[in-house]
């Protein structure tokens, strides 16, 4: 179920959120984007899994009031806000279950997609529970899928978004690198495993960036924002293996407000 808000009627929340984030009023570009409706599509990195403070009506989608779409909407008061990103979403499930809120009046769309299409959760499970060779093999299999099957899936999703929201500015966000190599971790995965996972993230972001550009969308990387805040950095904005398990390898609230929000704000 979507969460629609006419943000002008909750100015107190907006002021509080801006004050808490320490950000200035929106620039002209944000004003333009906020003039119409904003729709937040995507997977768990957009819904805010790992950030806590989940909206009561979002169920297993775990849409968080600390996720970047909610924070941006609170600070910029778009004419309407549909927050439909959902944990576990793939390109196909986004296309089938999230695009109904798009329309010709939608002026801004954000989306993260691709990680679940290539079995992100299974890869990390293999790396945590199995041998180095199994981990690297699983990562390499995911990289193969990124390079072969994912591009057409992204093209299909992006084409559907454009067809349903022909006037919208569409911002596609990437995924962070997970590990600081030669960092502070003294246990857990090997450096070989961490390097392979980081490389897979780079390949994934490269494919997403290319498909987004070819669709006429704006790609915004979060790698720079998360630099210095990866796992093993000593100041991680990502959960490692955690309880509840669904938080694992997802951004904390600090990763949403300090990583994803600035990356989105710079492109919106």
C-alpha positions as CSV (number, residue, x, y, z in Angstrom):
1,X,0.0,0.0,0.0
2,X,1.4,3.4,-1.0
3,X,2.0,6.2,1.5
4,X,0.6,9.4,0.0
5,X,1.3,12.6,1.8
6,X,0.3,16.2,0.9
7,X,3.4,17.6,2.6
8,X,2.2,21.1,2.8
9,X,-0.2,20.0,5.6
10,X,2.6,18.6,7.7
11,X,5.0,21.6,7.8
12,X,5.9,21.0,11.4
13,X,7.3,17.6,10.5
14,X,9.2,19.1,7.6
15,X,10.8,21.8,9.7
16,X,11.7,19.2,12.4
17,X,13.3,16.9,9.8
18,X,15.3,19.7,8.2
19,X,16.5,20.9,11.6
20,X,17.5,17.3,12.6
21,X,19.4,16.8,9.4
22,X,21.1,20.2,9.5
23,X,20.3,21.0,5.8
24,X,19.4,24.3,4.2
25,X,16.2,25.0,2.3
26,X,15.9,23.3,-1.1
27,X,17.6,24.9,-4.1
28,X,15.8,25.9,-7.3
29,X,16.2,22.4,-8.8
30,X,14.5,20.8,-5.7
31,X,11.7,23.5,-5.9
32,X,11.1,22.5,-9.5
33,X,11.0,18.8,-8.6
34,X,8.7,19.3,-5.7
35,X,6.2,21.2,-7.8
36,X,4.7,17.9,-8.9
37,X,4.5,14.5,-7.4
38,X,7.4,12.5,-6.1
39,X,7.4,8.7,-6.4
40,X,10.0,6.5,-4.6
41,X,10.4,3.1,-6.2
42,X,12.9,0.3,-5.6
43,X,14.2,-2.3,-3.3
44,X,15.4,-2.4,0.4
45,X,18.0,0.3,-0.2
46,X,15.2,2.7,-1.0
47,X,12.7,1.4,1.5
48,X,15.2,1.9,4.3
49,X,15.7,-1.6,5.6
50,X,18.3,-1.4,8.4
51,X,17.4,2.2,9.3
52,X,14.5,1.3,11.7
53,X,11.4,3.4,12.4
54,X,9.3,1.5,9.8
55,X,5.9,2.8,8.8
56,X,3.1,0.7,10.3
57,X,1.3,0.1,7.0
58,X,4.4,-1.1,5.1
59,X,4.6,-4.6,6.5
60,X,7.5,-6.7,5.2
61,X,8.4,-3.9,2.7
62,X,9.9,-2.1,5.8
63,X,9.5,1.5,4.6
64,X,11.4,3.7,7.0
65,X,10.8,7.3,8.0
66,X,14.6,7.5,8.1
67,X,15.0,6.4,4.5
68,X,16.2,8.9,2.0
69,X,12.9,9.3,0.1
70,X,11.0,10.1,3.3
71,X,13.7,12.5,4.4
72,X,13.8,14.3,1.0
73,X,10.0,14.6,0.9
74,X,9.9,16.0,4.5
75,X,12.5,18.6,3.6
76,X,11.1,19.6,0.2
77,X,7.3,19.3,0.4
78,X,6.4,17.8,-3.0
79,X,2.8,18.2,-4.1
80,X,2.4,14.5,-3.4
81,X,4.6,11.7,-2.2
82,X,4.1,8.0,-3.0
83,X,6.6,5.8,-1.1
84,X,6.3,2.3,-2.6
85,X,9.8,0.9,-2.4
86,X,9.8,-2.6,-0.9
87,X,12.4,-5.0,0.6
88,X,13.2,-7.8,-1.7
89,X,12.0,-6.1,-4.9
90,X,13.4,-7.0,-8.3
91,X,13.2,-5.2,-11.6
92,X,10.2,-7.4,-12.5
93,X,8.4,-7.0,-9.2
94,X,8.9,-3.2,-9.3
95,X,7.4,-3.2,-12.8
96,X,4.4,-5.3,-11.8
97,X,3.6,-3.9,-8.3
98,X,5.0,-0.4,-7.9
99,X,4.4,1.6,-11.1
100,X,0.7,2.0,-10.7
101,X,1.3,5.3,-8.7
102,X,3.1,6.9,-11.6
103,X,1.3,9.3,-13.9
104,X,1.8,12.2,-16.2
105,X,1.8,14.6,-13.2
106,X,4.7,12.8,-11.6
107,X,7.7,15.1,-11.7
108,X,10.3,13.2,-9.8
109,X,11.1,9.5,-9.4
110,X,13.9,7.7,-7.5
111,X,14.7,4.0,-7.9
112,X,17.2,1.4,-6.8
113,X,17.1,-1.9,-8.5
114,X,19.3,-4.8,-9.6
115,X,20.8,-6.3,-6.5
116,X,18.1,-8.8,-5.9
117,X,18.0,-9.8,-9.6
118,X,21.5,-11.2,-9.3
119,X,21.0,-12.9,-5.9
120,X,22.6,-10.4,-3.6
121,X,21.3,-12.1,-0.4
122,X,22.4,-15.6,-1.5
123,X,25.9,-14.3,-2.4
124,X,26.4,-12.8,1.0
125,X,25.1,-15.9,2.7
126,X,27.6,-18.0,0.7
127,X,30.4,-15.7,1.7
128,X,29.5,-15.6,5.4
129,X,28.8,-19.4,5.8
130,X,31.0,-21.1,3.3
131,X,34.6,-21.3,2.1
132,X,36.6,-18.5,0.4
133,X,36.4,-20.5,-2.9
134,X,32.6,-20.9,-2.6
135,X,32.3,-17.2,-1.9
136,X,34.4,-16.0,-4.8
137,X,32.6,-18.5,-7.1
138,X,29.2,-17.1,-6.0
139,X,30.4,-13.5,-6.5
140,X,31.7,-14.4,-10.0
141,X,28.4,-16.0,-10.9
142,X,26.6,-12.8,-9.8
143,X,29.0,-10.7,-11.9
144,X,28.2,-12.9,-14.9
145,X,24.5,-12.3,-14.4
146,X,25.1,-8.5,-14.0
147,X,26.9,-8.5,-17.4
148,X,24.5,-10.7,-19.3
149,X,20.9,-10.8,-18.0
150,X,20.6,-7.7,-15.9
151,X,21.0,-5.0,-18.7
152,X,17.8,-6.1,-20.5
153,X,15.9,-6.3,-17.2
154,X,16.9,-2.8,-16.4
155,X,16.0,-1.6,-19.9
156,X,12.5,-3.1,-19.5
157,X,12.0,-1.5,-16.1
158,X,13.3,1.9,-17.2
159,X,11.1,1.8,-20.3
160,X,8.0,1.1,-18.2
161,X,8.8,4.0,-15.8
162,X,9.3,6.4,-18.7
163,X,6.0,5.3,-20.4
164,X,4.0,5.9,-17.2
165,X,5.8,9.1,-16.1
166,X,6.8,10.8,-19.4
167,X,7.5,14.2,-17.8
168,X,9.4,13.0,-14.7
169,X,13.0,13.5,-13.8
170,X,14.2,10.0,-12.9
171,X,17.1,9.5,-10.6
172,X,18.6,6.0,-10.4
173,X,20.8,5.4,-7.4
174,X,23.6,2.9,-7.1
175,X,24.8,0.7,-4.3
176,X,27.7,1.3,-1.8
177,X,31.0,-0.6,-1.8
178,X,30.7,-2.8,1.3
179,X,34.3,-3.0,2.6
180,X,37.3,-0.8,3.3
181,X,40.1,-3.0,2.3
182,X,43.1,-3.4,4.7
183,X,40.7,-1.9,7.3
184,X,40.0,-2.4,11.0
185,X,38.3,-5.8,10.7
186,X,40.4,-8.6,12.3
187,X,37.9,-11.4,11.7
188,X,35.1,-12.4,9.3
189,X,35.7,-12.5,5.6
190,X,39.1,-12.7,4.0
191,X,40.6,-9.7,2.1
192,X,40.1,-11.8,-1.1
193,X,36.4,-12.2,-0.4
194,X,36.0,-8.5,0.5
195,X,37.8,-7.4,-2.7
196,X,35.6,-9.7,-4.8
197,X,32.5,-8.3,-3.3
198,X,33.6,-4.7,-3.8
199,X,34.5,-5.5,-7.4
200,X,31.0,-6.9,-8.0
201,X,29.5,-3.7,-6.6
202,X,31.6,-1.7,-9.0
203,X,30.5,-3.8,-11.9
204,X,26.8,-3.6,-10.9
205,X,27.0,0.2,-10.5
206,X,28.7,0.5,-13.9
207,X,25.9,-1.5,-15.7
208,X,23.2,0.4,-13.9
209,X,24.8,3.7,-14.8
210,X,25.0,2.8,-18.4
211,X,21.5,1.6,-18.7
212,X,20.2,4.6,-16.8
213,X,22.1,7.0,-19.2
214,X,20.8,5.2,-22.2
215,X,17.2,5.6,-20.9
216,X,17.8,9.3,-20.4
217,X,17.8,9.0,-16.6
218,X,20.2,10.5,-14.1
219,X,22.5,8.0,-12.3
220,X,23.8,9.1,-8.9
221,X,26.5,7.0,-7.3
222,X,26.6,6.7,-3.5
223,X,30.2,5.3,-3.5
224,X,31.8,8.7,-2.7
225,X,29.3,9.4,0.1
226,X,30.0,6.0,1.7
227,X,33.8,6.3,1.3
228,X,35.3,6.1,4.8
229,X,32.1,4.6,6.1
230,X,32.3,1.1,4.7
231,X,32.5,-2.0,6.8
232,X,36.0,-2.3,8.4
233,X,36.4,1.5,8.3
234,X,35.8,2.0,12.0
235,X,32.8,4.2,11.3
236,X,30.5,2.0,9.2
237,X,27.2,3.3,7.9
238,X,26.3,-0.3,6.9
239,X,25.2,-3.2,9.1
240,X,27.5,-6.3,9.1
241,X,25.8,-9.6,9.9
242,X,23.1,-8.5,12.3
243,X,20.0,-9.5,14.2
244,X,17.4,-9.3,12.8
245,X,19.1,-10.9,9.9
246,X,17.3,-8.7,7.3
247,X,19.4,-5.7,8.5
248,X,22.6,-7.3,7.4
249,X,24.5,-5.5,4.7
250,X,22.0,-2.6,4.6
251,X,22.5,1.0,5.4
252,X,22.0,2.2,8.9
253,X,20.0,5.4,9.5
254,X,23.3,7.3,9.1
255,X,23.9,5.7,5.7
256,X,20.5,6.9,4.6
257,X,20.9,10.5,5.8
258,X,24.6,10.8,5.2
259,X,25.0,8.7,2.1
260,X,21.8,8.2,0.1
261,X,20.1,11.5,0.9
262,X,23.0,13.7,-0.3
263,X,23.4,11.5,-3.4
264,X,19.8,11.9,-4.3
265,X,19.5,15.5,-3.4
266,X,22.4,16.4,-5.7
267,X,20.6,14.8,-8.7
268,X,16.9,15.6,-7.9
